[in-house]
Amino acid sequence: MLRVVGELRGSGRSLPVAVGAAVLLAACGDDADPTGPGRAPGLAAIVMAAGTDHSCLIAEDGAAYCWGWGRRGQLGGGDTADASRPRRVDGGSAFVAISAGGATTCALTPVGTAYCWGSNHRGALGAGVSAPFSTVPLPVAGGYAFAQVSLGGGHACGTTANGIGYCWGDGADGRLGTGDRGDRDGPAPVAGGIRFRHLSAGLFHSCGLATSGEAYCWGANRQGQLGTGDTAASAVPRRVGGGLNFIAIDAGNFHTCAVAADSTAYCWGANHTGELGDGTTSPTPQTLPRPVSGNRRFARIDVGSYHACGVTAAGAAWCWGVNTYGKLGEGTALPTAVPLAVEGGITFDAVTAGGNHSCGVSVGRRAYCWGWNAVGQLGDGTIETRPSPVPVTSPASGP
């Protein structure tokens, strides 16, 4: 549903992995945007994250900026105001990765310290505090050095550099993977002793990519979003069926998508409106991975509320599923059960799917968003819905 996350590795190389949040590290190189070389008139970005109704990015100097719905402090600017243009997150910290959830945001510093701000419902900040929300970043408890972090609807998960997975926040349905269904106001280890490369927090479930390439999921499973061949919930990780190994995985509201080792995209879970991208729709849950239509080779994938987007190695962005308010970026508001190209001829490094909007970073480090914009979540200074990508504008000093 949300999420965009950076990964830190001992090699110093960042591996972008798809939401829930999914990470957007822009590649260096010439700008391939249709408007020509050079930087956008707005804010250059290296990382972007689309939440349910807000968005964030990290600028080239490491400063974090957020915009959109801010009523729970999720913009991190010290107040609860909405903003239609980027506002700098308070605290002066430099960040390398960021993830946006329902009403909470988390980010990582270069040494892996995690900070979160916004809603603290059921411990979503992971800071060990009882306040209902925070308008400024708070350090996640435990002093862990995280390699990656991902926010869901009311919980978060992350991995340390040695592959240990931790989750915190709302524990209903077993979505924290701790073996029980209790809430945690600080990081708790995921059960099973699995070494993870990446964790992704969805709305009511979570998934992880093991260092060996197997995918595991846990939590709610009424729509088959765990990919285990059944609809039984689980409070501990269960391996995704099909015998596949993956290089990326992302958990959304009621479906999950992943990129296999051969770069084929697969999805599973709810498919009422084509969110699996396999050319079908069905009220019956799809409990095992199904290949996304089109035989494209994806480098990254990100899952939103009821849609998903992927980026090929050549930088072409494709989206599918529910298209309310034009969040697929192909110029209409019509749903589609097969991937459609995002308009504009932009060469993307990665795209992040939020609630009813999506955003992306081009290879020239330009930030774009499209879809619903009622609370300014596109960051273009307006509240007008946009069914095609528009550039994120320069930062604002106020709402």
Disulfide bonds with the S-S distance in Angstrom:
Cys56-Cys66 2.12
Cys106-Cys116 1.98
Cys157-Cys167 2.10
Cys207-Cys217 2.08
Cys257-Cys267 2.06
Cys309-Cys319 2.07
Cys359-Cys369 2.08
